[in-house]
Amino acid sequence: MRHPSLSRVLALDLHPRHFGYVVVESPQRLLDWGGRSYRCKGNSADVLIRKRLRPLLELWRPSLLLIHHPRQTGPKRNDFQINFCKRIVTEAKNHRVSVRTLTKTPKQGPSGKPTKYENARRAAGHFSVLRWKLPPKRKPWESEDYRMSMFTAAAAAFTTSGAICRPSPAKSI
C-alpha cells in the first residue's frame, strides 16, 4: 500500500542564545516540539547550530525549514541576527533542506495584530498536545516565559501549514 508523500516542516523561532522549534508533518500532525539553548560563554550561535540544530535536521530530515524572522531592534543586534540566519541557512543547505523565512505576522482581521499570547493559545488549540505547556498570560512586570519561543514557532507552523501544500506568505531565501 502506498502512502501519500508527506512533507515535514521544521519551524524555528530564533533568539540570540536559544530557539524554539516544532516539527510538523501535516497540518494536524505535530511530531516534536521544544526549545534548545546554550547559556555559556563563547560563540553561542556556533554551538546552537552545531550541537542543537544539526541533530534536529539529522533526526527529522525536514523538507522545509521555516524561520520566524527575528525582530530588528538595532544595528549591532541586526548584524548578529543576519549572520546567525545565514549560518542556519548554510547548515540547512548542507542537509538539502529548503529554507523560508516569515517576514510578516498574519493579521487577525479588523482588530489588528494579535498578541503573542493569543497566537500561543491558538496554536495550543490547534495542537492539543501543547495545551498543558501553555504558560500563563504574562503580566507587564514579568519577563517572557522560556516556552513562548516554542509557541511562536508552533504558531508560525500553524499559520503556514498550507506551505506544505500551497504557496505561503513566506519569503524564500
ZIWO-V40083 format. One record per run of one state. SS is the DSSP state (2 for helix, 1 for strand, 0 for the rest). FROM is the first residue (numbers start at 0). LEN is the number of residues. Records with the same first field share a line. If there is no record, write none. Layout:
BEGIN
SS=FROM-LEN, FROM-LEN
END
This chain:
BEGIN
0=0-8, 14-3, 26-2, 37-6, 60-3, 68-6, 94-3, 102-6, 111-4, 126-1, 133-14, 159-1, 164-5, 172-1
1=8-6, 17-9, 28-9, 63-5, 97-5, 169-3
2=43-17, 74-20, 108-3, 115-11, 127-6, 147-12, 160-4
END
